[in-house]
């Protein structure tokens, strides 16, 4: 039984650096990690103005009917050879590409 636990511990220790490396690939602004659900004001506070912004009106549907529109924004940040695109629905961050 002890031998089984030792193997499990060794396997976990081998995988831990890979998990840490994947977490480090997140979008950071300074020491702050930018996460889904943040508001535009929070992102601006930590990251400053994006390199570029685009705004699009997107139809809101209920079944086959368009019942309104919502504002979708795409913010692009270019730095250190990496480009991150942040997608906002209204004022909330919904995706990071």
N, C-alpha and C positions, 0 to 999 in steps of 0.2 A: 504494500500500500504506500509506504514511504517513497519507494522508487517511482511510482506513478505520479505522486505529487511533485517530485523533483523534476520529472520530465515536463510536467505542465508548467512549472515555474520557469524552467529554461526556455520553453516555447514562448511564454508570455514576455520574458525579458528580451527575446530575439525580435519580437514584433513591436515592442514599445517604441523603438526609434522610428520605425516606419509610420506609426500612428502620429507621433510628434511631428514628423516631417510633413504629413498630410495636413495637420492642423496649422502649420506654419505657412501653408500655401494660401491661407485666407487673405482677405483684403484688409490691410492695415493702413491707418493714417496716423503717423506718429506711433504712440503706444496703444492707440485705440483700435479694436477690431470692429470693422463695419459689418453689421449683421442684418439679415432679413427682418423686416418689421420696424426698422428705425425710421424716423421722420426726416424729411428733407432738411429741416433746420439742424438736426443733430449731425447729419452727414456734412453739411456746410461748416458747422462749428469745428469738426475734427479734420476735415479734408480741404477746406477752402473751396473756391470756385472750380468747377470741372473745366477740362480743356475745351469741351463742347457740350451743348445741350440741344436736344430737339424735343418738340412737344407735338402730340398727335391726339386728335379727338377720336375715341374708339366707341363704336356703337355698343350699347348695352341691350341685350336681347332677353326676352322672356318667351321661350318657345321659338316660333318663327317670326315674332314681332319685335321690332326695335322700339324700346320703351324710353330711350334716352341716350345720353353720351357720357363718357367719363374721360378725364384727361390722363394720358399716359406720357411720361417723360423718360427720355433716355439720356443719362449723363455719362460722358466718357472722361476717364482720368488716364492720362499718359504719363508715366514716370519710370525712370530706370529701366527702359527697354520693355516694360510690361504695360499692357493696356487693359483696363478694367472698365466694363460697361455696367452701370447701375440702372435698373428699370424701376420706375415708380408708377404706382397706380394712385391717382390723386396725389397725396402727400406722403404715402407710405412706400418704403423700399420693398419690392416684391421679388426681385431676382438680381443676382450678381453674375455676370458672364466674364 
